[in-house]
Amino acid sequence: MEVGIGMFGDLAVDQTTGKYKDAGVKIREILQQVKLMDEVGLDVFAMGEHHRPDYAVSSPEMVLSAAASLTKNIKLASGVTVLSSSEPVKVYEDFATLDLISDGRAEIFVGRGSFIESFPLYGYSLEDYEQLFEEKLELLLKINSEENVSWSGKLRAPMNNQTVYPRAKNNGKLPIWRAVGGTPQSVLSAAKLGMPLIVAIIGGMPVQFKSLIDFYKQEYLKAGHQESEMQLAIHSHTFVSDDQSVINGYFHNYKSQMDRIGKSRGWAPYTKMQYDGGKAKDGALFIGNTNEVADKIAYMKELFGITRFIGHMDVGAPENDVMMKSIELFGEKIAPQMR
Protein backbone atom coordinates (compact mmCIF):
# COMPACT_ATOMS: atom_id res chain seq x y z
CA MET A 1 0.00 0.00 0.00
CA GLU A 2 1.56 3.27 -1.16
CA VAL A 3 0.45 6.66 0.14
CA GLY A 4 1.08 9.92 -1.68
CA ILE A 5 -0.05 13.47 -2.28
CA GLY A 6 -1.28 15.19 -5.43
CA MET A 7 -1.50 18.90 -6.15
CA PHE A 8 -2.84 21.21 -8.86
CA GLY A 9 -1.10 24.38 -7.65
CA ASP A 10 -4.31 26.25 -6.80
CA LEU A 11 -3.87 30.02 -6.61
CA ALA A 12 -5.83 32.03 -4.05
CA VAL A 13 -7.24 35.45 -4.87
CA ASP A 14 -5.48 38.38 -3.17
CA GLN A 15 -8.27 40.13 -1.27
CA THR A 16 -6.62 43.56 -1.59
CA THR A 17 -5.99 43.49 -5.36
CA GLY A 18 -8.64 41.03 -6.52
CA LYS A 19 -5.99 39.24 -8.59
CA TYR A 20 -4.61 35.74 -8.28
CA LYS A 21 -1.54 35.45 -6.08
CA ASP A 22 1.94 35.11 -7.54
CA ALA A 23 2.52 31.81 -9.38
CA GLY A 24 6.27 31.91 -8.68
CA VAL A 25 5.71 32.06 -4.93
CA LYS A 26 3.25 29.17 -5.19
CA ILE A 27 5.67 26.98 -7.15
CA ARG A 28 8.45 27.61 -4.64
CA GLU A 29 6.06 26.66 -1.83
CA ILE A 30 5.17 23.44 -3.68
CA LEU A 31 8.86 22.52 -3.89
CA GLN A 32 9.25 23.15 -0.17
CA GLN A 33 6.24 20.93 0.44
CA VAL A 34 7.53 18.10 -1.78
CA LYS A 35 10.84 18.17 0.09
CA LEU A 36 8.89 17.65 3.32
CA MET A 37 6.88 14.80 1.74
CA ASP A 38 10.14 13.03 0.99
CA GLU A 39 11.47 13.65 4.50
CA VAL A 40 8.36 12.20 6.20
CA GLY A 41 8.50 9.11 3.99
CA LEU A 42 5.58 9.52 1.58
CA ASP A 43 5.73 7.30 -1.50
CA VAL A 44 4.46 9.47 -4.36
CA PHE A 45 3.99 13.09 -5.39
CA ALA A 46 1.74 13.87 -8.38
CA MET A 47 1.66 17.32 -10.03
CA GLY A 48 -1.30 18.35 -12.19
CA GLU A 49 -1.34 20.17 -15.53
CA HIS A 50 -3.64 23.16 -16.13
CA HIS A 51 -3.69 26.14 -18.46
CA ARG A 52 -5.82 28.55 -16.44
CA PRO A 53 -5.20 31.68 -14.36
CA ASP A 54 -6.29 29.97 -11.12
CA TYR A 55 -3.57 27.27 -11.26
CA ALA A 56 0.17 27.85 -11.11
CA VAL A 57 1.45 24.83 -13.05
CA SER A 58 1.08 24.24 -16.79
CA SER A 59 4.25 22.12 -17.04
CA PRO A 60 4.37 19.38 -14.38
CA GLU A 61 7.62 18.07 -15.87
CA MET A 62 9.46 21.28 -14.95
CA VAL A 63 8.21 21.30 -11.36
CA LEU A 64 8.93 17.58 -10.95
CA SER A 65 12.46 18.02 -12.29
CA ALA A 66 13.09 20.75 -9.73
CA ALA A 67 11.62 18.50 -7.05
CA ALA A 68 13.94 15.67 -8.12
CA SER A 69 16.96 17.71 -7.07
CA LEU A 70 15.46 18.31 -3.59
CA THR A 71 14.34 14.74 -2.84
CA LYS A 72 15.83 11.26 -2.55
CA ASN A 73 13.14 8.59 -2.47
CA ILE A 74 9.67 9.87 -3.38
CA LYS A 75 8.25 8.89 -6.78
CA LEU A 76 7.49 11.86 -9.03
CA ALA A 77 4.45 11.72 -11.29
CA SER A 78 2.25 13.91 -13.44
CA GLY A 79 -1.28 14.05 -12.15
CA VAL A 80 -2.33 14.13 -14.95
CA THR A 81 -0.59 14.65 -18.27
CA VAL A 82 -3.41 15.77 -20.59
CA LEU A 83 -2.33 13.38 -23.32
CA SER A 84 -4.98 14.35 -25.88
CA SER A 85 -3.34 17.75 -26.37
CA SER A 86 0.26 16.63 -25.79
CA GLU A 87 2.91 15.21 -28.13
CA PRO A 88 3.68 11.61 -27.06
CA VAL A 89 7.31 11.78 -28.19
CA LYS A 90 7.89 14.91 -26.11
CA VAL A 91 6.02 13.42 -23.14
CA TYR A 92 8.27 10.37 -23.17
CA GLU A 93 11.43 12.46 -23.65
CA ASP A 94 10.54 14.76 -20.75
CA PHE A 95 9.71 11.95 -18.33
CA ALA A 96 12.66 9.80 -19.39
CA THR A 97 14.86 12.81 -18.64
CA LEU A 98 13.13 13.23 -15.26
CA ASP A 99 13.69 9.52 -14.67
CA LEU A 100 17.42 9.92 -15.25
CA ILE A 101 17.64 13.04 -13.07
CA SER A 102 15.77 11.31 -10.23
CA ASP A 103 17.50 7.94 -10.60
CA GLY A 104 14.40 6.04 -11.66
CA ARG A 105 11.60 7.79 -9.77
CA ALA A 106 9.50 9.16 -12.67
CA GLU A 107 5.94 8.08 -13.47
CA ILE A 108 3.30 9.31 -15.90
CA PHE A 109 -0.42 9.50 -15.11
CA VAL A 110 -2.24 10.02 -18.42
CA GLY A 111 -5.82 11.21 -18.79
CA ARG A 112 -8.12 13.49 -20.71
CA GLY A 113 -8.21 16.05 -17.90
CA SER A 114 -11.34 17.79 -16.63
CA PHE A 115 -10.66 21.10 -18.40
CA ILE A 116 -10.43 21.80 -22.13
CA GLU A 117 -8.26 24.95 -22.29
CA SER A 118 -5.27 23.05 -23.67
CA PHE A 119 -7.13 22.06 -26.86
CA PRO A 120 -7.48 25.51 -28.48
CA LEU A 121 -4.20 26.58 -26.87
CA TYR A 122 -2.28 23.88 -28.74
CA GLY A 123 -4.41 24.00 -31.87
CA TYR A 124 -6.50 20.85 -31.42
CA SER A 125 -10.18 20.40 -32.19
CA LEU A 126 -12.57 19.16 -29.53
CA GLU A 127 -14.29 17.20 -32.29
CA ASP A 128 -11.26 14.87 -32.16
CA TYR A 129 -11.37 14.57 -28.35
CA GLU A 130 -11.74 10.78 -28.16
CA GLN A 131 -9.59 9.84 -31.15
CA LEU A 132 -6.73 12.12 -30.09
CA PHE A 133 -6.44 10.38 -26.74
CA GLU A 134 -6.67 6.86 -28.09
CA GLU A 135 -4.09 7.45 -30.84
CA LYS A 136 -1.67 9.25 -28.58
CA LEU A 137 -1.95 6.66 -25.84
CA GLU A 138 -1.22 3.93 -28.37
CA LEU A 139 1.87 5.80 -29.56
CA LEU A 140 3.12 6.61 -26.06
CA LEU A 141 2.85 2.98 -24.97
CA LYS A 142 4.67 1.88 -28.12
CA ILE A 143 7.51 4.37 -27.50
CA ASN A 144 7.68 3.17 -23.90
CA SER A 145 8.00 -0.50 -24.79
CA GLU A 146 9.96 -0.55 -28.06
CA GLU A 147 13.44 0.71 -28.88
CA ASN A 148 12.63 1.38 -32.55
CA VAL A 149 9.16 2.70 -33.26
CA SER A 150 7.08 2.34 -36.39
CA TRP A 151 3.54 3.67 -36.03
CA SER A 152 0.81 5.37 -38.03
CA GLY A 153 -2.48 7.03 -37.13
CA LYS A 154 -4.94 9.54 -38.58
CA LEU A 155 -4.22 12.68 -36.55
CA ARG A 156 -0.41 12.64 -36.29
CA ALA A 157 2.37 12.05 -38.81
CA PRO A 158 3.62 8.43 -38.86
CA MET A 159 6.87 7.23 -37.32
CA ASN A 160 9.11 4.91 -39.34
CA ASN A 161 11.75 2.95 -37.43
CA GLN A 162 12.61 5.91 -35.20
CA THR A 163 14.04 5.84 -31.67
CA VAL A 164 13.15 8.37 -29.00
CA TYR A 165 15.98 9.52 -26.73
CA PRO A 166 16.96 9.46 -23.93
CA ARG A 167 15.68 6.10 -22.74
CA ALA A 168 14.41 5.75 -19.18
CA LYS A 169 16.30 3.61 -16.66
CA ASN A 170 14.25 0.40 -16.51
CA ASN A 171 15.13 -0.84 -20.00
CA GLY A 172 13.54 2.34 -21.31
CA LYS A 173 10.19 1.69 -19.61
CA LEU A 174 8.36 4.21 -17.44
CA PRO A 175 5.38 3.35 -15.23
CA ILE A 176 2.35 4.77 -17.08
CA TRP A 177 -0.96 4.89 -15.19
CA ARG A 178 -4.40 5.56 -16.68
CA ALA A 179 -6.33 8.22 -14.75
CA VAL A 180 -10.11 8.16 -15.12
CA GLY A 181 -13.09 10.00 -13.75
CA GLY A 182 -15.55 7.12 -13.93
CA THR A 183 -16.22 6.41 -17.61
CA PRO A 184 -16.65 2.64 -18.14
CA GLN A 185 -15.12 2.83 -21.63
CA SER A 186 -11.92 4.35 -20.20
CA VAL A 187 -11.78 1.73 -17.46
CA LEU A 188 -12.26 -1.06 -20.02
CA SER A 189 -9.46 0.31 -22.19
CA ALA A 190 -7.07 0.47 -19.23
CA ALA A 191 -7.95 -3.09 -18.20
CA LYS A 192 -7.42 -4.53 -21.67
CA LEU A 193 -4.05 -2.79 -21.95
CA GLY A 194 -3.01 -3.99 -18.49
CA MET A 195 -2.43 -0.41 -17.31
CA PRO A 196 -2.44 0.57 -13.63
CA LEU A 197 -5.65 2.51 -12.89
CA ILE A 198 -6.25 5.68 -10.87
CA VAL A 199 -9.86 6.65 -10.25
CA ALA A 200 -10.64 10.24 -9.24
CA ILE A 201 -13.31 10.09 -6.52
CA ILE A 202 -14.10 13.67 -5.59
CA GLY A 203 -17.85 13.68 -5.03
CA GLY A 204 -20.78 11.55 -3.93
CA MET A 205 -19.98 8.34 -2.08
CA PRO A 206 -16.96 6.15 -2.91
CA VAL A 207 -19.06 2.98 -2.65
CA GLN A 208 -20.79 4.11 -5.87
CA PHE A 209 -17.52 3.35 -7.70
CA LYS A 210 -17.28 -0.26 -6.50
CA SER A 211 -18.99 -1.76 -9.54
CA LEU A 212 -16.69 0.22 -11.84
CA ILE A 213 -13.55 -0.95 -10.03
CA ASP A 214 -14.82 -4.54 -9.94
CA PHE A 215 -15.39 -4.22 -13.70
CA TYR A 216 -11.75 -3.16 -14.14
CA LYS A 217 -10.50 -6.15 -12.14
CA GLN A 218 -12.71 -8.56 -14.08
CA GLU A 219 -11.63 -7.23 -17.50
CA TYR A 220 -7.97 -6.99 -16.46
CA LEU A 221 -7.88 -10.70 -15.65
CA LYS A 222 -10.03 -11.60 -18.67
CA ALA A 223 -7.43 -9.91 -20.90
CA GLY A 224 -4.80 -12.32 -19.56
CA HIS A 225 -2.89 -9.99 -17.23
CA GLN A 226 -1.48 -11.28 -13.94
CA GLU A 227 -3.40 -10.45 -10.76
CA SER A 228 -0.08 -10.04 -8.91
CA GLU A 229 0.80 -7.14 -11.24
CA MET A 230 -2.50 -5.28 -10.88
CA GLN A 231 -2.15 -1.78 -9.44
CA LEU A 232 -5.17 0.26 -8.43
CA ALA A 233 -5.35 3.72 -6.86
CA ILE A 234 -7.85 6.38 -5.96
CA HIS A 235 -7.26 10.12 -5.95
CA SER A 236 -9.44 12.16 -3.59
CA HIS A 237 -9.56 15.57 -1.96
CA THR A 238 -7.67 15.36 1.32
CA PHE A 239 -6.71 17.64 4.20
CA VAL A 240 -5.48 16.74 7.69
CA SER A 241 -5.41 18.63 10.97
CA ASP A 242 -5.87 17.58 14.58
CA ASP A 243 -7.16 21.10 15.30
CA GLN A 244 -10.92 21.15 14.66
CA SER A 245 -10.90 24.93 14.16
CA VAL A 246 -8.49 24.45 11.22
CA ILE A 247 -10.77 21.82 9.67
CA ASN A 248 -13.75 24.14 10.12
CA GLY A 249 -11.81 27.04 8.63
CA TYR A 250 -10.71 24.98 5.63
CA PHE A 251 -14.34 24.94 4.49
CA HIS A 252 -13.86 28.49 3.19
CA ASN A 253 -10.83 27.46 1.09
CA TYR A 254 -12.68 24.47 -0.28
CA LYS A 255 -15.86 26.40 -1.02
CA SER A 256 -13.96 29.16 -2.84
CA GLN A 257 -12.43 26.67 -5.27
CA MET A 258 -15.63 24.65 -5.77
CA ASP A 259 -17.59 27.84 -6.47
CA ARG A 260 -14.93 29.17 -8.84
CA ILE A 261 -15.02 26.00 -10.93
CA GLY A 262 -18.75 25.56 -10.49
CA LYS A 263 -19.53 29.02 -11.84
CA SER A 264 -18.38 27.97 -15.31
CA ARG A 265 -20.14 24.59 -15.08
CA GLY A 266 -23.51 25.68 -13.77
CA TRP A 267 -23.12 24.23 -10.28
CA ALA A 268 -25.07 25.61 -7.33
CA PRO A 269 -22.96 27.34 -4.64
CA TYR A 270 -21.14 24.86 -2.42
CA THR A 271 -22.64 24.48 1.07
CA LYS A 272 -21.47 23.58 4.55
CA MET A 273 -23.93 20.67 4.46
CA GLN A 274 -22.10 19.26 1.42
CA TYR A 275 -18.77 19.73 3.20
CA ASP A 276 -19.91 17.95 6.35
CA GLY A 277 -21.55 15.19 4.31
CA GLY A 278 -18.35 14.67 2.32
CA LYS A 279 -16.33 14.39 5.53
CA ALA A 280 -18.60 11.69 6.92
CA LYS A 281 -17.46 8.06 6.73
CA ASP A 282 -19.37 7.35 3.52
CA GLY A 283 -18.48 10.65 1.84
CA ALA A 284 -15.73 11.36 -0.70
CA LEU A 285 -13.78 14.00 1.27
CA PHE A 286 -10.76 12.74 3.22
CA ILE A 287 -10.79 15.79 5.43
CA GLY A 288 -10.46 15.58 9.20
CA ASN A 289 -8.13 14.58 11.99
CA THR A 290 -5.47 11.88 11.61
CA ASN A 291 -7.66 9.07 12.94
CA GLU A 292 -10.65 10.02 10.79
CA VAL A 293 -8.59 10.20 7.58
CA ALA A 294 -6.65 7.01 8.39
CA ASP A 295 -9.87 5.09 9.07
CA LYS A 296 -11.36 6.32 5.80
CA ILE A 297 -8.34 5.30 3.71
CA ALA A 298 -8.37 1.90 5.41
CA TYR A 299 -12.05 1.62 4.41
CA MET A 300 -11.05 2.31 0.78
CA LYS A 301 -8.47 -0.48 1.00
CA GLU A 302 -11.16 -2.82 2.29
CA LEU A 303 -13.77 -1.65 -0.23
CA PHE A 304 -11.68 -1.59 -3.40
CA GLY A 305 -8.42 -3.42 -2.68
CA ILE A 306 -6.39 -0.34 -3.65
CA THR A 307 -2.60 -0.54 -3.76
CA ARG A 308 -2.13 3.25 -3.65
CA PHE A 309 -3.95 6.28 -2.23
CA ILE A 310 -3.26 9.78 -3.54
CA GLY A 311 -4.56 12.61 -1.38
CA HIS A 312 -5.21 15.76 -3.42
CA MET A 313 -4.19 18.26 -0.76
CA ASP A 314 -4.04 21.84 -2.07
CA VAL A 315 -7.67 22.42 -3.07
CA GLY A 316 -8.52 26.05 -2.38
CA ALA A 317 -4.90 27.08 -1.78
CA PRO A 318 -4.44 26.69 2.00
CA GLU A 319 -1.63 28.78 3.46
CA ASN A 320 1.83 27.23 3.26
CA ASP A 321 2.23 26.66 7.01
CA VAL A 322 -1.15 24.90 7.18
CA MET A 323 -0.22 22.75 4.18
CA MET A 324 3.12 21.83 5.73
CA LYS A 325 1.42 20.65 8.93
CA SER A 326 -1.12 18.62 6.94
CA ILE A 327 1.70 16.93 4.99
CA GLU A 328 3.61 16.22 8.19
CA LEU A 329 0.61 14.53 9.81
CA PHE A 330 -0.19 12.61 6.62
CA GLY A 331 3.35 11.27 6.33
CA GLU A 332 4.21 10.65 9.97
CA LYS A 333 0.89 9.44 11.40
CA ILE A 334 -1.39 8.24 8.59
CA ALA A 335 0.96 6.61 6.06
CA PRO A 336 2.58 4.21 8.59
CA GLN A 337 -0.88 2.97 9.65
CA MET A 338 -1.84 2.28 6.03
CA ARG A 339 1.34 0.31 5.40
C-alpha positions in Angstrom: 0.0 0.0 0.0 1.6 3.3 -1.2 0.4 6.7 0.1 1.1 9.9 -1.7 -0.1 13.5 -2.3 -1.3 15.2 -5.4 -1.5 18.9 -6.2 -2.8 21.2 -8.9 -1.1 24.4 -7.7 -4.3 26.3 -6.8 -3.9 30.0 -6.6 -5.8 32.0 -4.0 -7.2 35.5 -4.9 -5.5 38.4 -3.2 -8.3 40.1 -1.3 -6.6 43.6 -1.6 -6.0 43.5 -5.4 -8.6 41.0 -6.5 -6.0 39.2 -8.6 -4.6 35.7 -8.3 -1.5 35.5 -6.1 1.9 35.1 -7.5 2.5 31.8 -9.4 6.3 31.9 -8.7 5.7 32.1 -4.9 3.3 29.2 -5.2 5.7 27.0 -7.1 8.5 27.6 -4.6 6.1 26.7 -1.8 5.2 23.4 -3.7 8.9 22.5 -3.9 9.3 23.1 -0.2 6.2 20.9 0.4 7.5 18.1 -1.8 10.8 18.2 0.1 8.9 17.7 3.3 6.9 14.8 1.7 10.1 13.0 1.0 11.5 13.6 4.5 8.4 12.2 6.2 8.5 9.1 4.0 5.6 9.5 1.6 5.7 7.3 -1.5 4.5 9.5 -4.4 4.0 13.1 -5.4 1.7 13.9 -8.4 1.7 17.3 -10.0 -1.3 18.3 -12.2 -1.3 20.2 -15.5 -3.6 23.2 -16.1 -3.7 26.1 -18.5 -5.8 28.6 -16.4 -5.2 31.7 -14.4 -6.3 30.0 -11.1 -3.6 27.3 -11.3 0.2 27.8 -11.1 1.5 24.8 -13.0 1.1 24.2 -16.8 4.2 22.1 -17.0 4.4 19.4 -14.4 7.6 18.1 -15.9 9.5 21.3 -15.0 8.2 21.3 -11.4 8.9 17.6 -10.9 12.5 18.0 -12.3 13.1 20.8 -9.7 11.6 18.5 -7.0 13.9 15.7 -8.1 17.0 17.7 -7.1 15.5 18.3 -3.6 14.3 14.7 -2.8 15.8 11.3 -2.5 13.1 8.6 -2.5 9.7 9.9 -3.4 8.2 8.9 -6.8 7.5 11.9 -9.0 4.4 11.7 -11.3 2.2 13.9 -13.4 -1.3 14.1 -12.2 -2.3 14.1 -14.9 -0.6 14.6 -18.3 -3.4 15.8 -20.6 -2.3 13.4 -23.3 -5.0 14.4 -25.9 -3.3 17.8 -26.4 0.3 16.6 -25.8 2.9 15.2 -28.1 3.7 11.6 -27.1 7.3 11.8 -28.2 7.9 14.9 -26.1 6.0 13.4 -23.1 8.3 10.4 -23.2 11.4 12.5 -23.6 10.5 14.8 -20.7 9.7 12.0 -18.3 12.7 9.8 -19.4 14.9 12.8 -18.6 13.1 13.2 -15.3 13.7 9.5 -14.7 17.4 9.9 -15.3 17.6 13.0 -13.1 15.8 11.3 -10.2 17.5 7.9 -10.6 14.4 6.0 -11.7 11.6 7.8 -9.8 9.5 9.2 -12.7 5.9 8.1 -13.5 3.3 9.3 -15.9 -0.4 9.5 -15.1 -2.2 10.0 -18.4 -5.8 11.2 -18.8 -8.1 13.5 -20.7 -8.2 16.0 -17.9 -11.3 17.8 -16.6 -10.7 21.1 -18.4 -10.4 21.8 -22.1 -8.3 25.0 -22.3 -5.3 23.0 -23.7 -7.1 22.1 -26.9 -7.5 25.5 -28.5 -4.2 26.6 -26.9 -2.3 23.9 -28.7 -4.4 24.0 -31.9 -6.5 20.8 -31.4 -10.2 20.4 -32.2 -12.6 19.2 -29.5 -14.3 17.2 -32.3 -11.3 14.9 -32.2 -11.4 14.6 -28.4 -11.7 10.8 -28.2 -9.6 9.8 -31.2 -6.7 12.1 -30.1 -6.4 10.4 -26.7 -6.7 6.9 -28.1 -4.1 7.4 -30.8 -1.7 9.3 -28.6 -2.0 6.7 -25.8 -1.2 3.9 -28.4 1.9 5.8 -29.6 3.1 6.6 -26.1 2.8 3.0 -25.0 4.7 1.9 -28.1 7.5 4.4 -27.5 7.7 3.2 -23.9 8.0 -0.5 -24.8 10.0 -0.6 -28.1 13.4 0.7 -28.9 12.6 1.4 -32.6 9.2 2.7 -33.3 7.1 2.3 -36.4 3.5 3.7 -36.0 0.8 5.4 -38.0 -2.5 7.0 -37.1 -4.9 9.5 -38.6 -4.2 12.7 -36.6 -0.4 12.6 -36.3 2.4 12.0 -38.8 3.6 8.4 -38.9 6.9 7.2 -37.3 9.1 4.9 -39.3 11.7 3.0 -37.4 12.6 5.9 -35.2 14.0 5.8 -31.7 13.1 8.4 -29.0 16.0 9.5 -26.7 17.0 9.5 -23.9 15.7 6.1 -22.7 14.4 5.7 -19.2 16.3 3.6 -16.7 14.2 0.4 -16.5 15.1 -0.8 -20.0 13.5 2.3 -21.3 10.2 1.7 -19.6 8.4 4.2 -17.4 5.4 3.4 -15.2 2.3 4.8 -17.1 -1.0 4.9 -15.2 -4.4 5.6 -16.7 -6.3 8.2 -14.7 -10.1 8.2 -15.1 -13.1 10.0 -13.7 -15.5 7.1 -13.9 -16.2 6.4 -17.6 -16.7 2.6 -18.1 -15.1 2.8 -21.6 -11.9 4.3 -20.2 -11.8 1.7 -17.5 -12.3 -1.1 -20.0 -9.5 0.3 -22.2 -7.1 0.5 -19.2 -7.9 -3.1 -18.2 -7.4 -4.5 -21.7 -4.0 -2.8 -21.9 -3.0 -4.0 -18.5 -2.4 -0.4 -17.3 -2.4 0.6 -13.6 -5.7 2.5 -12.9 -6.2 5.7 -10.9 -9.9 6.7 -10.2 -10.6 10.2 -9.2 -13.3 10.1 -6.5 -14.1 13.7 -5.6 -17.9 13.7 -5.0 -20.8 11.6 -3.9 -20.0 8.3 -2.1 -17.0 6.2 -2.9 -19.1 3.0 -2.6 -20.8 4.1 -5.9 -17.5 3.3 -7.7 -17.3 -0.3 -6.5 -19.0 -1.8 -9.5 -16.7 0.2 -11.8 -13.6 -1.0 -10.0 -14.8 -4.5 -9.9 -15.4 -4.2 -13.7 -11.8 -3.2 -14.1 -10.5 -6.1 -12.1 -12.7 -8.6 -14.1 -11.6 -7.2 -17.5 -8.0 -7.0 -16.5 -7.9 -10.7 -15.7 -10.0 -11.6 -18.7 -7.4 -9.9 -20.9 -4.8 -12.3 -19.6 -2.9 -10.0 -17.2 -1.5 -11.3 -13.9 -3.4 -10.5 -10.8 -0.1 -10.0 -8.9 0.8 -7.1 -11.2 -2.5 -5.3 -10.9 -2.1 -1.8 -9.4 -5.2 0.3 -8.4 -5.4 3.7 -6.9 -7.9 6.4 -6.0 -7.3 10.1 -5.9 -9.4 12.2 -3.6 -9.6 15.6 -2.0 -7.7 15.4 1.3 -6.7 17.6 4.2 -5.5 16.7 7.7 -5.4 18.6 11.0 -5.9 17.6 14.6 -7.2 21.1 15.3 -10.9 21.2 14.7 -10.9 24.9 14.2 -8.5 24.5 11.2 -10.8 21.8 9.7 -13.8 24.1 10.1 -11.8 27.0 8.6 -10.7 25.0 5.6 -14.3 24.9 4.5 -13.9 28.5 3.2 -10.8 27.5 1.1 -12.7 24.5 -0.3 -15.9 26.4 -1.0 -14.0 29.2 -2.8 -12.4 26.7 -5.3 -15.6 24.6 -5.8 -17.6 27.8 -6.5 -14.9 29.2 -8.8 -15.0 26.0 -10.9 -18.8 25.6 -10.5 -19.5 29.0 -11.8 -18.4 28.0 -15.3 -20.1 24.6 -15.1 -23.5 25.7 -13.8 -23.1 24.2 -10.3 -25.1 25.6 -7.3 -23.0 27.3 -4.6 -21.1 24.9 -2.4 -22.6 24.5 1.1 -21.5 23.6 4.6 -23.9 20.7 4.5 -22.1 19.3 1.4 -18.8 19.7 3.2 -19.9 18.0 6.3 -21.5 15.2 4.3 -18.4 14.7 2.3 -16.3 14.4 5.5 -18.6 11.7 6.9 -17.5 8.1 6.7 -19.4 7.3 3.5 -18.5 10.6 1.8 -15.7 11.4 -0.7 -13.8 14.0 1.3 -10.8 12.7 3.2 -10.8 15.8 5.4 -10.5 15.6 9.2 -8.1 14.6 12.0 -5.5 11.9 11.6 -7.7 9.1 12.9 -10.7 10.0 10.8 -8.6 10.2 7.6 -6.6 7.0 8.4 -9.9 5.1 9.1 -11.4 6.3 5.8 -8.3 5.3 3.7 -8.4 1.9 5.4 -12.0 1.6 4.4 -11.1 2.3 0.8 -8.5 -0.5 1.0 -11.2 -2.8 2.3 -13.8 -1.7 -0.2 -11.7 -1.6 -3.4 -8.4 -3.4 -2.7 -6.4 -0.3 -3.6 -2.6 -0.5 -3.8 -2.1 3.2 -3.7 -3.9 6.3 -2.2 -3.3 9.8 -3.5 -4.6 12.6 -1.4 -5.2 15.8 -3.4 -4.2 18.3 -0.8 -4.0 21.8 -2.1 -7.7 22.4 -3.1 -8.5 26.0 -2.4 -4.9 27.1 -1.8 -4.4 26.7 2.0 -1.6 28.8 3.5 1.8 27.2 3.3 2.2 26.7 7.0 -1.1 24.9 7.2 -0.2 22.7 4.2 3.1 21.8 5.7 1.4 20.7 8.9 -1.1 18.6 6.9 1.7 16.9 5.0 3.6 16.2 8.2 0.6 14.5 9.8 -0.2 12.6 6.6 3.3 11.3 6.3 4.2 10.7 10.0 0.9 9.4 11.4 -1.4 8.2 8.6 1.0 6.6 6.1 2.6 4.2 8.6 -0.9 3.0 9.7 -1.8 2.3 6.0 1.3 0.3 5.4 
